Amino acid sequence: MAIVTVKQPLIIIGSLETNHHSLILDRSNLKIIKTYTDSLELVPFGEKGQGGIILAQLQTNIPLLRLDEVLDYYKIPASDRTLKVMVDNNLVNPDLFLADVSRIIKIEKTKQAITSPFLYSLNKDEEYLNIITQKD
């Protein structure tokens, strides 16, 4: 079994780092300031910049919360906080997770569907925290 990883651009909003899959935000609220794709421009960013860098800012002043803050907001028990995190059934990097909580409908504990196009684990009973978001 092979695991394929796709290098996503790192999105920098102010001093916060995220990527497309780990960002829960109304995309119309995101203004792209500059995009770095040239390998020489990406050198200062190291390995995390290999997929490119997008500098952005918010159109409106809304708070963006990290994963722990969102789990606190939704009162997720400590026993569930070690589970891998998905957003709308797609695995995300918890270190890059960033969210406008008004875009989150609910957080549920779930197992990955066996019919999913990508399996994140060979353990069919592995549980995940799945964050369900509003659709744009």
C-alpha positions in Angstrom: 0.0 0.0 0.0 1.4 3.4 -1.0 0.5 6.7 0.6 0.5 9.6 -1.8 1.0 13.1 -0.4 0.2 16.2 -2.4 2.2 19.3 -1.6 -0.4 22.0 -0.8 0.5 25.7 -0.8 1.1 27.1 2.7 -1.4 29.9 3.3 -0.2 32.7 5.6 -2.9 35.0 7.0 -1.1 37.6 9.2 1.1 35.4 11.4 -1.1 32.3 11.1 -0.1 29.4 8.9 -2.6 27.0 7.3 -3.5 25.2 4.0 -6.6 24.9 1.9 -7.8 21.6 3.5 -7.2 22.8 7.0 -8.9 26.2 6.7 -12.5 26.6 7.5 -13.5 30.1 6.2 -15.9 31.7 3.8 -13.5 31.9 0.8 -14.9 35.3 -0.2 -13.5 36.7 3.0 -9.9 35.8 1.9 -8.0 38.3 -0.1 -4.8 37.0 -1.8 -2.0 39.5 -1.4 0.9 37.6 -3.1 1.7 34.1 -4.3 5.2 32.6 -4.3 5.8 29.7 -6.6 9.4 30.3 -7.9 11.8 27.9 -6.2 14.2 30.7 -5.3 11.4 32.7 -3.6 10.5 29.6 -1.6 14.0 28.9 -0.2 13.5 31.1 2.9 10.3 29.1 3.8 12.1 25.7 3.8 10.3 22.4 3.5 6.9 23.8 4.5 7.0 26.1 1.4 7.7 23.4 -1.1 4.1 23.5 -2.4 4.2 27.3 -2.7 3.2 30.1 -0.4 0.1 32.3 -0.5 0.1 35.5 1.5 -3.4 36.5 2.3 -5.5 38.7 4.6 -9.1 38.7 5.7 -11.6 41.0 4.2 -13.5 41.3 7.5 -12.1 41.1 11.0 -13.3 37.7 12.3 -11.5 35.6 14.8 -9.8 32.5 13.5 -9.3 29.7 16.0 -6.8 26.9 16.2 -7.9 23.3 16.7 -7.6 23.2 20.5 -9.7 26.4 20.7 -12.4 24.9 18.5 -12.5 21.7 20.5 -12.8 23.8 23.7 -15.6 25.9 22.1 -17.5 22.7 21.3 -16.6 21.1 24.7 -15.0 18.0 23.1 -13.9 15.6 25.9 -10.2 15.1 26.5 -10.6 11.4 25.6 -11.6 12.3 22.1 -8.8 14.9 21.5 -6.2 12.4 20.5 -8.3 11.2 17.5 -7.2 12.2 14.0 -9.2 15.1 12.6 -11.2 15.3 9.4 -13.1 18.3 7.9 -16.1 17.1 5.9 -14.6 13.6 5.9 -11.2 14.7 4.6 -8.2 14.2 6.9 -6.4 17.5 7.8 -3.2 18.5 9.4 -4.1 19.5 13.0 -1.1 21.8 13.2 -2.4 23.9 10.3 -6.1 23.8 11.3 -7.6 27.3 11.4 -11.3 28.0 11.5 -14.0 30.6 11.7 -16.3 28.8 14.1 -19.4 30.3 12.6 -18.8 28.1 9.6 -18.9 24.9 11.7 -22.2 23.1 12.0 -21.1 20.3 14.4 -18.3 18.0 15.4 -19.0 14.3 15.5 -17.0 11.2 16.3 -17.1 8.9 13.3 -15.4 6.1 11.4 -14.2 6.5 7.9 -16.6 5.1 5.3 -15.3 1.9 3.8 -16.4 3.3 0.4 -14.2 6.4 0.7 -11.9 6.9 -2.2 -8.9 7.2 0.2 -8.4 5.0 3.2 -6.6 6.8 6.1 -6.2 3.6 8.1 -6.3 -0.1 7.6 -8.2 -0.3 10.9 -11.8 -0.2 9.8 -12.8 0.6 13.5 -10.5 3.6 13.9 -12.5 6.6 15.0 -12.0 10.3 13.9 -13.3 13.7 14.9 -15.2 14.9 11.8 -15.9 18.6 11.6 -19.0 19.3 9.5 -19.0 22.7 7.8 -21.4 24.9 6.0 -21.2 24.5 2.2 -20.5 27.7 0.2 
